[in-house]
Structure formats: C-alpha cells, structure tokens
Amino acid sequence: MLILSRRPGQVLRILPGPEVDPSTPVATLFDHGPIEIIVARVLGVHVRLGISAHPQLIVLRRELVQPDG
C-alpha cells in the first residue's frame, strides 16, 4: 500500500505501468481486486491516503508526471 498526503486541489493519477500492453483488457488489471483508497488521517487541510492497486498500475502525484505534449 502506498501512503501519500494531499492538500485541497492536489491530484493523484493512476496510470498503467510501462510493462502493460495497451491491448490488455481493463478487467485484467482488476483480477486481484479493486483499487482501494483509504483515508488514513485528516489533519487540518492535509489528508493522508492509502492506495492499494494492482502492481501493474502506477499511482503518482500529478506534479511528478510529465505534462502531455
């Protein structure tokens, strides 16, 4: 499980990993169960989230993702 803190307006992105074949059916990524997002703690404007997802999915803070185009 990945643990991240977010503030209002900040974004998380869930993307397929580089090893995922684009023709892979989406259902395959849910073979091990759904993506779960757990609110671990709320402190003022900070929310601490736990994210559990298929290992072939990548969870990133938006500021770490290269802008498109």
All heavy atoms as a GROMACS GRO file, in nm:
protein
  530
    1MET      N    1   0.085  -0.118   0.000
    1MET     CA    2   0.000   0.000   0.000
    1MET      C    3   0.089   0.124   0.000
    1MET      O    4   0.185   0.133   0.073
    1MET     CB    5  -0.090   0.001   0.123
    1MET     CG    6  -0.178   0.123   0.128
    1MET     SD    7  -0.284   0.139   0.272
    1MET     CE    8  -0.367  -0.014   0.273
    2LEU      N    9   0.054   0.216  -0.087
    2LEU     CA   10   0.123   0.344  -0.096
    2LEU      C   11   0.051   0.444  -0.007
    2LEU      O   12  -0.071   0.450  -0.006
    2LEU     CB   13   0.119   0.392  -0.241
    2LEU     CG   14   0.174   0.532  -0.270
    2LEU    CD1   15   0.324   0.536  -0.246
    2LEU    CD2   16   0.143   0.571  -0.412
    3ILE      N   17   0.126   0.522   0.071
    3ILE     CA   18   0.068   0.625   0.158
    3ILE      C   19   0.115   0.760   0.107
    3ILE      O   20   0.235   0.784   0.090
    3ILE     CB   21   0.112   0.607   0.306
    3ILE    CG1   22   0.078   0.469   0.358
    3ILE    CG2   23   0.052   0.718   0.392
    3ILE    CD1   24  -0.068   0.444   0.380
    4LEU      N   25   0.020   0.850   0.079
    4LEU     CA   26   0.050   0.986   0.032
    4LEU      C   27  -0.031   1.088   0.108
    4LEU      O   28  -0.143   1.058   0.151
    4LEU     CB   29   0.016   1.000  -0.117
    4LEU     CG   30   0.100   0.923  -0.217
    4LEU    CD1   31   0.038   0.933  -0.355
    4LEU    CD2   32   0.240   0.976  -0.220
    5SER      N   33   0.022   1.207   0.122
    5SER     CA   34  -0.053   1.318   0.179
    5SER      C   35  -0.092   1.412   0.067
    5SER      O   36  -0.015   1.437  -0.026
    5SER     CB   37   0.032   1.394   0.281
    5SER     OG   38   0.057   1.315   0.393
    6ARG      N   39  -0.211   1.465   0.073
    6ARG     CA   40  -0.262   1.559  -0.026
    6ARG      C   41  -0.329   1.675   0.045
    6ARG      O   42  -0.381   1.660   0.154
    6ARG     CB   43  -0.364   1.493  -0.120
    6ARG     CG   44  -0.310   1.378  -0.201
    6ARG     CD   45  -0.229   1.418  -0.324
    6ARG     NE   46  -0.096   1.468  -0.291
    6ARG     CZ   47  -0.018   1.533  -0.374
    6ARG    NH1   48  -0.058   1.560  -0.496
    6ARG    NH2   49   0.100   1.572  -0.339
    7ARG      N   50  -0.326   1.789  -0.020
    7ARG     CA   51  -0.396   1.910   0.026
    7ARG      C   52  -0.509   1.937  -0.072
    7ARG      O   53  -0.511   1.882  -0.182
    7ARG     CB   54  -0.300   2.028   0.027
    7ARG     CG   55  -0.189   2.016   0.126
    7ARG     CD   56  -0.101   2.138   0.121
    7ARG     NE   57   0.016   2.119   0.204
    7ARG     CZ   58   0.116   2.201   0.210
    7ARG    NH1   59   0.117   2.311   0.135
    7ARG    NH2   60   0.218   2.179   0.288
    8PRO      N   61  -0.601   2.025  -0.036
    8PRO     CA   62  -0.710   2.057  -0.129
    8PRO      C   63  -0.655   2.102  -0.264
    8PRO      O   64  -0.559   2.179  -0.272
    8PRO     CB   65  -0.785   2.171  -0.060
    8PRO     CG   66  -0.759   2.150   0.085
    8PRO     CD   67  -0.617   2.096   0.092
    9GLY      N   68  -0.711   2.049  -0.371
    9GLY     CA   69  -0.672   2.085  -0.507
    9GLY      C   70  -0.557   2.002  -0.564
    9GLY      O   71  -0.534   2.006  -0.684
   10GLN      N   72  -0.484   1.928  -0.480
   10GLN     CA   73  -0.377   1.844  -0.532
   10GLN      C   74  -0.437   1.716  -0.589
   10GLN      O   75  -0.543   1.671  -0.548
   10GLN     CB   76  -0.275   1.813  -0.424
   10GLN     CG   77  -0.195   1.935  -0.382
   10GLN     CD   78  -0.091   1.902  -0.277
   10GLN    OE1   79  -0.114   1.823  -0.188
   10GLN    NE2   80   0.025   1.968  -0.289
   11VAL      N   81  -0.367   1.655  -0.684
   11VAL     CA   82  -0.422   1.545  -0.763
   11VAL      C   83  -0.332   1.422  -0.756
   11VAL      O   84  -0.210   1.434  -0.749
   11VAL     CB   85  -0.435   1.590  -0.911
   11VAL    CG1   86  -0.481   1.476  -1.000
   11VAL    CG2   87  -0.528   1.709  -0.923
   12LEU      N   88  -0.395   1.304  -0.760
   12LEU     CA   89  -0.326   1.177  -0.780
   12LEU      C   90  -0.365   1.124  -0.917
   12LEU      O   91  -0.478   1.142  -0.961
   12LEU     CB   92  -0.370   1.073  -0.676
   12LEU     CG   93  -0.330   1.098  -0.533
   12LEU    CD1   94  -0.390   0.991  -0.444
   12LEU    CD2   95  -0.180   1.099  -0.520
   13ARG      N   96  -0.271   1.057  -0.984
   13ARG     CA   97  -0.302   0.995  -1.113
   13ARG      C   98  -0.271   0.847  -1.102
   13ARG      O   99  -0.169   0.808  -1.047
   13ARG     CB  100  -0.218   1.057  -1.224
   13ARG     CG  101  -0.254   1.206  -1.242
   13ARG     CD  102  -0.183   1.267  -1.355
   13ARG     NE  103  -0.254   1.227  -1.478
   13ARG     CZ  104  -0.211   1.255  -1.599
   13ARG    NH1  105  -0.098   1.318  -1.615
   13ARG    NH2  106  -0.280   1.218  -1.705
   14ILE      N  107  -0.361   0.764  -1.155
   14ILE     CA  108  -0.341   0.620  -1.160
   14ILE      C  109  -0.328   0.584  -1.307
   14ILE      O  110  -0.419   0.608  -1.387
   14ILE     CB  111  -0.457   0.546  -1.093
   14ILE    CG1  112  -0.468   0.589  -0.947
   14ILE    CG2  113  -0.438   0.395  -1.104
   14ILE    CD1  114  -0.588   0.534  -0.873
   15LEU      N  115  -0.211   0.529  -1.342
   15LEU     CA  116  -0.178   0.502  -1.482
   15LEU      C  117  -0.133   0.357  -1.498
   15LEU      O  118  -0.079   0.299  -1.404
   15LEU     CB  119  -0.062   0.592  -1.526
   15LEU     CG  120  -0.075   0.741  -1.500
   15LEU    CD1  121   0.060   0.809  -1.509
   15LEU    CD2  122  -0.171   0.800  -1.598
   16PRO      N  123  -0.150   0.300  -1.616
   16PRO     CA  124  -0.092   0.168  -1.639
   16PRO      C  125   0.060   0.179  -1.644
   16PRO      O  126   0.114   0.279  -1.693
   16PRO     CB  127  -0.149   0.126  -1.775
   16PRO     CG  128  -0.196   0.251  -1.839
   16PRO     CD  129  -0.224   0.350  -1.730
   17GLY      N  130   0.128   0.080  -1.589
   17GLY     CA  131   0.273   0.079  -1.592
   17GLY      C  132   0.327   0.056  -1.731
   17GLY      O  133   0.254   0.014  -1.822
   18PRO      N  134   0.455   0.082  -1.754
   18PRO     CA  135   0.514   0.069  -1.887
   18PRO      C  136   0.512  -0.074  -1.940
   18PRO      O  137   0.517  -0.096  -2.060
   18PRO     CB  138   0.656   0.121  -1.870
   18PRO     CG  139   0.683   0.115  -1.724
   18PRO     CD  140   0.551   0.127  -1.655
   19GLU      N  141   0.503  -0.173  -1.850
   19GLU     CA  142   0.502  -0.312  -1.894
   19GLU      C  143   0.364  -0.360  -1.937
   19GLU      O  144   0.349  -0.471  -1.987
   19GLU     CB  145   0.556  -0.404  -1.783
   19GLU     CG  146   0.464  -0.419  -1.663
   19GLU     CD  147   0.466  -0.303  -1.564
   19GLU    OE1  148   0.543  -0.208  -1.582
   19GLU    OE2  149   0.388  -0.309  -1.469
   20VAL      N  150   0.261  -0.277  -1.921
   20VAL     CA  151   0.125  -0.316  -1.958
   20VAL      C  152   0.106  -0.297  -2.109
   20VAL      O  153   0.125  -0.188  -2.162
   20VAL     CB  154   0.019  -0.234  -1.880
   20VAL    CG1  155  -0.121  -0.268  -1.927
   20VAL    CG2  156   0.032  -0.259  -1.731
   21ASP      N  157   0.067  -0.404  -2.175
   21ASP     CA  158   0.038  -0.400  -2.318
   21ASP      C  159  -0.090  -0.318  -2.338
   21ASP      O  160  -0.190  -0.344  -2.271
   21ASP     CB  161   0.019  -0.542  -2.369
   21ASP     CG  162  -0.010  -0.552  -2.518
   21ASP    OD1  163  -0.048  -0.449  -2.580
   21ASP    OD2  164   0.004  -0.662  -2.572
   22PRO      N  165  -0.090  -0.218  -2.426
   22PRO     CA  166  -0.209  -0.135  -2.446
   22PRO      C  167  -0.333  -0.215  -2.486
   22PRO      O  168  -0.446  -0.169  -2.466
   22PRO     CB  169  -0.169  -0.039  -2.558
   22PRO     CG  170  -0.021  -0.036  -2.554
   22PRO     CD  171   0.023  -0.171  -2.505
   23SER      N  172  -0.315  -0.335  -2.539
   23SER     CA  173  -0.432  -0.415  -2.577
   23SER      C  174  -0.485  -0.499  -2.461
   23SER      O  175  -0.584  -0.572  -2.477
   23SER     CB  176  -0.397  -0.506  -2.695
   23SER     OG  177  -0.300  -0.602  -2.657
   24THR      N  178  -0.424  -0.489  -2.343
   24THR     CA  179  -0.470  -0.563  -2.225
   24THR      C  180  -0.608  -0.514  -2.185
   24THR      O  181  -0.628  -0.394  -2.167
   24THR     CB  182  -0.372  -0.543  -2.107
   24THR    OG1  183  -0.243  -0.586  -2.145
   24THR    CG2  184  -0.417  -0.616  -1.983
   25PRO      N  185  -0.703  -0.606  -2.167
   25PRO     CA  186  -0.836  -0.564  -2.121
   25PRO      C  187  -0.827  -0.502  -1.980
   25PRO      O  188  -0.751  -0.549  -1.896
   25PRO     CB  189  -0.916  -0.694  -2.117
   25PRO     CG  190  -0.840  -0.791  -2.199
   25PRO     CD  191  -0.697  -0.749  -2.194
   26VAL      N  192  -0.902  -0.397  -1.959
   26VAL     CA  193  -0.901  -0.329  -1.829
   26VAL      C  194  -0.936  -0.427  -1.717
   26VAL      O  195  -0.878  -0.421  -1.608
   26VAL     CB  196  -1.000  -0.210  -1.830
   26VAL    CG1  197  -1.013  -0.150  -1.692
   26VAL    CG2  198  -0.953  -0.105  -1.928
   27ALA      N  199  -1.027  -0.519  -1.742
   27ALA     CA  200  -1.068  -0.615  -1.639
   27ALA      C  201  -0.949  -0.693  -1.584
   27ALA      O  202  -0.948  -0.730  -1.467
   27ALA     CB  203  -1.173  -0.709  -1.696
   28THR      N  204  -0.847  -0.715  -1.666
   28THR     CA  205  -0.728  -0.788  -1.622
   28THR      C  206  -0.659  -0.715  -1.507
   28THR      O  207  -0.606  -0.777  -1.417
   28THR     CB  208  -0.630  -0.805  -1.740
   28THR    OG1  209  -0.698  -0.873  -1.844
   28THR    CG2  210  -0.508  -0.883  -1.700
   29LEU      N  211  -0.661  -0.583  -1.510
   29LEU     CA  212  -0.597  -0.504  -1.404
   29LEU      C  213  -0.675  -0.509  -1.273
   29LEU      O  214  -0.627  -0.462  -1.170
   29LEU     CB  215  -0.577  -0.360  -1.451
   29LEU     CG  216  -0.485  -0.345  -1.572
   29LEU    CD1  217  -0.483  -0.201  -1.619
   29LEU    CD2  218  -0.345  -0.394  -1.541
   30PHE      N  219  -0.794  -0.568  -1.278
   30PHE     CA  220  -0.875  -0.581  -1.156
   30PHE      C  221  -0.886  -0.726  -1.112
   30PHE      O  222  -0.968  -0.759  -1.027
   30PHE     CB  223  -1.013  -0.518  -1.178
   30PHE     CG  224  -1.006  -0.368  -1.191
   30PHE    CD1  225  -0.991  -0.309  -1.314
   30PHE    CD2  226  -1.011  -0.288  -1.079
   30PHE    CE1  227  -0.982  -0.172  -1.327
   30PHE    CE2  228  -1.002  -0.150  -1.090
   30PHE     CZ  229  -0.988  -0.092  -1.214
   31ASP      N  230  -0.802  -0.815  -1.170
   31ASP     CA  231  -0.802  -0.956  -1.131
   31ASP      C  232  -0.776  -0.976  -0.982
   31ASP      O  233  -0.829  -1.067  -0.921
   31ASP     CB  234  -0.697  -1.035  -1.210
   31ASP     CG  235  -0.740  -1.065  -1.352
   31ASP    OD1  236  -0.859  -1.046  -1.384
   31ASP    OD2  237  -0.653  -1.108  -1.431
   32HIS      N  238  -0.693  -0.892  -0.925
   32HIS     CA  239  -0.658  -0.904  -0.783
   32HIS      C  240  -0.749  -0.822  -0.692
   32HIS      O  241  -0.722  -0.806  -0.575
   32HIS     CB  242  -0.512  -0.862  -0.761
   32HIS     CG  243  -0.414  -0.951  -0.829
   32HIS    ND1  244  -0.360  -0.922  -0.952
   32HIS    CD2  245  -0.364  -1.071  -0.793
   32HIS    CE1  246  -0.278  -1.020  -0.987
   32HIS    NE2  247  -0.279  -1.111  -0.893
   33GLY      N  248  -0.854  -0.766  -0.749
   33GLY     CA  249  -0.949  -0.686  -0.671
   33GLY      C  250  -0.949  -0.542  -0.716
   33GLY      O  251  -0.872  -0.502  -0.804
   34PRO      N  252  -1.036  -0.462  -0.655
   34PRO     CA  253  -1.050  -0.322  -0.696
   34PRO      C  254  -0.935  -0.236  -0.642
   34PRO      O  255  -0.860  -0.277  -0.556
   34PRO     CB  256  -1.182  -0.281  -0.631
   34PRO     CG  257  -1.189  -0.366  -0.508
   34PRO     CD  258  -1.128  -0.498  -0.548
   35ILE      N  259  -0.927  -0.116  -0.697
   35ILE     CA  260  -0.838  -0.015  -0.640
   35ILE      C  261  -0.905   0.032  -0.511
   35ILE      O  262  -1.024   0.063  -0.511
   35ILE     CB  263  -0.820   0.103  -0.736
   35ILE    CG1  264  -0.752   0.056  -0.864
   35ILE    CG2  265  -0.741   0.216  -0.670
   35ILE    CD1  266  -0.751   0.159  -0.974
   36GLU      N  267  -0.830   0.034  -0.402
   36GLU     CA  268  -0.886   0.081  -0.275
   36GLU      C  269  -0.812   0.207  -0.232
   36GLU      O  270  -0.689   0.213  -0.236
   36GLU     CB  271  -0.871  -0.026  -0.167
   36GLU     CG  272  -0.957  -0.147  -0.192
   36GLU     CD  273  -0.950  -0.247  -0.079
   36GLU    OE1  274  -0.852  -0.247  -0.002
   36GLU    OE2  275  -1.045  -0.325  -0.067
   37ILE      N  276  -0.889   0.306  -0.192
   37ILE     CA  277  -0.832   0.431  -0.139
   37ILE      C  278  -0.886   0.447   0.002
   37ILE      O  279  -1.006   0.452   0.024
   37ILE     CB  280  -0.869   0.551  -0.228
   37ILE    CG1  281  -0.815   0.528  -0.369
   37ILE    CG2  282  -0.816   0.681  -0.167
   37ILE    CD1  283  -0.856   0.630  -0.470
   38ILE      N  284  -0.794   0.451   0.097
   38ILE     CA  285  -0.829   0.458   0.238
   38ILE      C  286  -0.787   0.594   0.293
   38ILE      O  287  -0.673   0.637   0.272
   38ILE     CB  288  -0.758   0.347   0.318
   38ILE    CG1  289  -0.801   0.209   0.265
   38ILE    CG2  290  -0.786   0.355   0.466
   38ILE    CD1  291  -0.695   0.141   0.188
   39VAL      N  292  -0.879   0.662   0.360
   39VAL     CA  293  -0.843   0.787   0.428
   39VAL      C  294  -0.780   0.745   0.561
   39VAL      O  295  -0.847   0.695   0.650
   39VAL     CB  296  -0.966   0.877   0.451
   39VAL    CG1  297  -0.926   1.001   0.529
   39VAL    CG2  298  -1.030   0.915   0.318
   40ALA      N  299  -0.648   0.763   0.571
   40ALA     CA  300  -0.575   0.719   0.689
   40ALA      C  301  -0.577   0.825   0.800
   40ALA      O  302  -0.580   0.790   0.918
   40ALA     CB  303  -0.431   0.686   0.652
   41ARG      N  304  -0.577   0.952   0.759
   41ARG     CA  305  -0.576   1.058   0.860
   41ARG      C  306  -0.614   1.190   0.796
   41ARG      O  307  -0.580   1.217   0.681
   41ARG     CB  308  -0.436   1.069   0.921
   41ARG     CG  309  -0.427   1.175   1.030
   41ARG     CD  310  -0.294   1.176   1.097
   41ARG     NE  311  -0.188   1.208   1.001
   41ARG     CZ  312  -0.060   1.201   1.029
   41ARG    NH1  313  -0.018   1.163   1.146
   41ARG    NH2  314   0.029   1.232   0.937
   42VAL      N  315  -0.684   1.272   0.871
   42VAL     CA  316  -0.717   1.408   0.829
   42VAL      C  317  -0.664   1.499   0.939
   42VAL      O  318  -0.695   1.483   1.056
   42VAL     CB  319  -0.870   1.428   0.812
   42VAL    CG1  320  -0.901   1.571   0.776
   42VAL    CG2  321  -0.926   1.331   0.709
   43LEU      N  322  -0.580   1.594   0.898
   43LEU     CA  323  -0.523   1.688   0.993
   43LEU      C  324  -0.527   1.826   0.930
   43LEU      O  325  -0.448   1.856   0.839
   43LEU     CB  326  -0.379   1.647   1.028
   43LEU     CG  327  -0.308   1.731   1.133
   43LEU    CD1  328  -0.382   1.727   1.267
   43LEU    CD2  329  -0.166   1.681   1.152
   44GLY      N  330  -0.623   1.906   0.970
   44GLY     CA  331  -0.640   2.038   0.909
   44GLY      C  332  -0.677   2.021   0.762
   44GLY      O  333  -0.774   1.955   0.730
   45VAL      N  334  -0.596   2.080   0.673
   45VAL     CA  335  -0.623   2.069   0.529
   45VAL      C  336  -0.545   1.955   0.465
   45VAL      O  337  -0.550   1.937   0.344
   45VAL     CB  338  -0.594   2.202   0.454
   45VAL    CG1  339  -0.686   2.311   0.502
   45VAL    CG2  340  -0.448   2.239   0.466
   46HIS      N  341  -0.471   1.878   0.543
   46HIS     CA  342  -0.396   1.765   0.491
   46HIS      C  343  -0.475   1.636   0.508
   46HIS      O  344  -0.530   1.610   0.614
   46HIS     CB  345  -0.262   1.748   0.565
   46HIS     CG  346  -0.165   1.857   0.538
   46HIS    ND1  347  -0.159   1.971   0.614
   46HIS    CD2  348  -0.070   1.869   0.443
   46HIS    CE1  349  -0.063   2.049   0.568
   46HIS    NE2  350  -0.008   1.990   0.462
   47VAL      N  351  -0.480   1.557   0.402
   47VAL     CA  352  -0.543   1.425   0.407
   47VAL      C  353  -0.435   1.323   0.375
   47VAL      O  354  -0.361   1.338   0.277
   47VAL     CB  355  -0.659   1.414   0.305
   47VAL    CG1  356  -0.717   1.274   0.306
   47VAL    CG2  357  -0.766   1.516   0.336
   48ARG      N  358  -0.424   1.222   0.457
   48ARG     CA  359  -0.329   1.113   0.432
   48ARG      C  360  -0.408   0.996   0.376
   48ARG      O  361  -0.501   0.947   0.439
   48ARG     CB  362  -0.258   1.076   0.560
   48ARG     CG  363  -0.135   0.997   0.540
   48ARG     CD  364  -0.038   1.026   0.658
   48ARG     NE  365   0.084   0.953   0.644
   48ARG     CZ  366   0.191   0.998   0.582
   48ARG    NH1  367   0.189   1.117   0.527
   48ARG    NH2  368   0.299   0.927   0.574
   49LEU      N  369  -0.371   0.954   0.255
   49LEU     CA  370  -0.443   0.848   0.184
   49LEU      C  371  -0.355   0.725   0.170
   49LEU      O  372  -0.236   0.735   0.145
   49LEU     CB  373  -0.482   0.896   0.044
   49LEU     CG  374  -0.569   1.020   0.035
   49LEU    CD1  375  -0.579   1.066  -0.109
   49LEU    CD2  376  -0.706   0.991   0.092
   50GLY      N  377  -0.418   0.610   0.180
   50GLY     CA  378  -0.354   0.483   0.148
   50GLY      C  379  -0.416   0.432   0.020
   50GLY      O  380  -0.538   0.430   0.008
   51ILE      N  381  -0.334   0.392  -0.077
   51ILE     CA  382  -0.384   0.345  -0.205
   51ILE      C  383  -0.330   0.205  -0.229
   51ILE      O  384  -0.210   0.182  -0.225
   51ILE     CB  385  -0.342   0.437  -0.322
   51ILE    CG1  386  -0.398   0.578  -0.301
   51ILE    CG2  387  -0.393   0.383  -0.455
   51ILE    CD1  388  -0.298   0.677  -0.263
   52SER      N  389  -0.423   0.112  -0.255
   52SER     CA  390  -0.388  -0.026  -0.284
   52SER      C  391  -0.442  -0.058  -0.423
   52SER      O  392  -0.562  -0.043  -0.448
   52SER     CB  393  -0.449  -0.118  -0.179
   52SER     OG  394  -0.418  -0.251  -0.206
   53ALA      N  395  -0.353  -0.099  -0.516
   53ALA     CA  396  -0.393  -0.125  -0.654
   53ALA      C  397  -0.308  -0.238  -0.711
   53ALA      O  398  -0.205  -0.276  -0.654
   53ALA     CB  399  -0.376   0.001  -0.738
   54HIS      N  400  -0.350  -0.290  -0.825
   54HIS     CA  401  -0.277  -0.394  -0.896
   54HIS      C  402  -0.133  -0.348  -0.915
   54HIS      O  403  -0.108  -0.229  -0.944
   54HIS     CB  404  -0.345  -0.418  -1.032
   54HIS     CG  405  -0.294  -0.538  -1.104
   54HIS    ND1  406  -0.172  -0.539  -1.167
   54HIS    CD2  407  -0.348  -0.660  -1.124
   54HIS    CE1  408  -0.152  -0.657  -1.224
   54HIS    NE2  409  -0.259  -0.733  -1.199
   55PRO      N  410  -0.035  -0.437  -0.901
   55PRO     CA  411   0.105  -0.396  -0.915
   55PRO      C  412   0.141  -0.337  -1.052
   55PRO      O  413   0.241  -0.267  -1.063
   55PRO     CB  414   0.184  -0.525  -0.892
   55PRO     CG  415   0.088  -0.630  -0.855
   55PRO     CD  416  -0.051  -0.577  -0.867
   56GLN      N  417   0.062  -0.363  -1.155
   56GLN     CA  418   0.093  -0.306  -1.286
   56GLN      C  419   0.035  -0.166  -1.304
   56GLN      O  420   0.049  -0.108  -1.410
   56GLN     CB  421   0.043  -0.399  -1.397
   56GLN     CG  422   0.125  -0.526  -1.406
   56GLN     CD  423   0.083  -0.612  -1.522
   56GLN    OE1  424  -0.035  -0.629  -1.548
   56GLN    NE2  425   0.180  -0.666  -1.592
   57LEU      N  426  -0.030  -0.114  -1.201
   57LEU     CA  427  -0.078   0.024  -1.204
   57LEU      C  428   0.017   0.112  -1.125
   57LEU      O  429   0.071   0.071  -1.022
   57LEU     CB  430  -0.220   0.035  -1.145
   57LEU     CG  431  -0.329  -0.034  -1.225
   57LEU    CD1  432  -0.459  -0.032  -1.148
   57LEU    CD2  433  -0.346   0.033  -1.360
   58ILE      N  434   0.038   0.231  -1.175
   58ILE     CA  435   0.128   0.326  -1.109
   58ILE      C  436   0.042   0.438  -1.050
   58ILE      O  437  -0.044   0.493  -1.118
   58ILE     CB  438   0.228   0.385  -1.211
   58ILE    CG1  439   0.314   0.274  -1.269
   58ILE    CG2  440   0.313   0.493  -1.147
   58ILE    CD1  441   0.401   0.320  -1.385
   59VAL      N  442   0.068   0.472  -0.925
   59VAL     CA  443  -0.001   0.583  -0.859
   59VAL      C  444   0.103   0.693  -0.837
   59VAL      O  445   0.206   0.670  -0.773
   59VAL     CB  446  -0.062   0.540  -0.724
   59VAL    CG1  447  -0.133   0.656  -0.659
   59VAL    CG2  448  -0.156   0.421  -0.744
   60LEU      N  449   0.078   0.810  -0.895
   60LEU     CA  450   0.173   0.921  -0.886
   60LEU      C  451   0.103   1.050  -0.847
   60LEU      O  452  -0.013   1.072  -0.881
   60LEU     CB  453   0.239   0.945  -1.023
   60LEU     CG  454   0.334   0.841  -1.076
   60LEU    CD1  455   0.374   0.875  -1.219
   60LEU    CD2  456   0.457   0.830  -0.989
   61ARG      N  457   0.178   1.135  -0.780
   61ARG     CA  458   0.131   1.272  -0.762
   61ARG      C  459   0.139   1.340  -0.897
   61ARG      O  460   0.233   1.318  -0.973
   61ARG     CB  461   0.220   1.344  -0.660
   61ARG     CG  462   0.219   1.278  -0.525
   61ARG     CD  463   0.298   1.357  -0.420
   61ARG     NE  464   0.416   1.422  -0.467
   61ARG     CZ  465   0.541   1.380  -0.444
   61ARG    NH1  466   0.564   1.270  -0.378
   61ARG    NH2  467   0.644   1.449  -0.489
   62ARG      N  468   0.039   1.419  -0.932
   62ARG     CA  469   0.037   1.482  -1.064
   62ARG      C  470   0.162   1.563  -1.092
   62ARG      O  471   0.211   1.566  -1.204
   62ARG     CB  472  -0.088   1.569  -1.082
   62ARG     CG  473  -0.093   1.627  -1.224
   62ARG     CD  474  -0.219   1.699  -1.256
   62ARG     NE  475  -0.233   1.816  -1.172
   62ARG     CZ  476  -0.340   1.893  -1.170
   62ARG    NH1  477  -0.442   1.865  -1.247
   62ARG    NH2  478  -0.346   1.997  -1.091
   63GLU      N  479   0.221   1.625  -0.992
   63GLU     CA  480   0.338   1.708  -1.016
   63GLU      C  481   0.461   1.625  -1.058
   63GLU      O  482   0.558   1.680  -1.107
   63GLU     CB  483   0.371   1.795  -0.894
   63GLU     CG  484   0.400   1.718  -0.767
   63GLU     CD  485   0.280   1.695  -0.678
   63GLU    OE1  486   0.164   1.699  -0.726
   63GLU    OE2  487   0.301   1.670  -0.558
   64LEU      N  488   0.455   1.492  -1.045
   64LEU     CA  489   0.564   1.407  -1.089
   64LEU      C  490   0.547   1.355  -1.231
   64LEU      O  491   0.637   1.292  -1.286
   64LEU     CB  492   0.580   1.288  -0.994
   64LEU     CG  493   0.618   1.323  -0.851
   64LEU    CD1  494   0.628   1.195  -0.767
   64LEU    CD2  495   0.748   1.400  -0.847
   65VAL      N  496   0.431   1.380  -1.290
   65VAL     CA  497   0.401   1.330  -1.424
   65VAL      C  498   0.439   1.437  -1.526
   65VAL      O  499   0.404   1.555  -1.509
   65VAL     CB  500   0.252   1.294  -1.438
   65VAL    CG1  501   0.220   1.246  -1.578
   65VAL    CG2  502   0.213   1.188  -1.335
   66GLN      N  503   0.510   1.397  -1.632
   66GLN     CA  504   0.546   1.490  -1.737
   66GLN      C  505   0.419   1.546  -1.802
   66GLN      O  506   0.325   1.471  -1.827
   66GLN     CB  507   0.626   1.418  -1.846
   66GLN     CG  508   0.759   1.368  -1.798
   66GLN     CD  509   0.869   1.471  -1.814
   66GLN    OE1  510   0.853   1.567  -1.887
   66GLN    NE2  511   0.980   1.451  -1.747
   67PRO      N  512   0.412   1.674  -1.829
   67PRO     CA  513   0.295   1.727  -1.898
   67PRO      C  514   0.280   1.664  -2.035
   67PRO      O  515   0.380   1.635  -2.101
   67PRO     CB  516   0.323   1.877  -1.910
   67PRO     CG  517   0.460   1.900  -1.862
   67PRO     CD  518   0.512   1.773  -1.802
   68ASP      N  519   0.155   1.642  -2.077
   68ASP     CA  520   0.129   1.584  -2.208
   68ASP      C  521   0.164   1.684  -2.317
   68ASP      O  522   0.136   1.802  -2.307
   68ASP     CB  523  -0.019   1.544  -2.221
   68ASP     CG  524  -0.056   1.432  -2.126
   68ASP    OD1  525   0.034   1.353  -2.092
   68ASP    OD2  526  -0.173   1.424  -2.085
   69GLY      N  527   0.222   1.628  -2.428
   69GLY     CA  528   0.250   1.708  -2.548
   69GLY      C  529   0.340   1.821  -2.520
   69GLY      O  530   0.363   1.912  -2.586
   0.00000   0.00000   0.00000
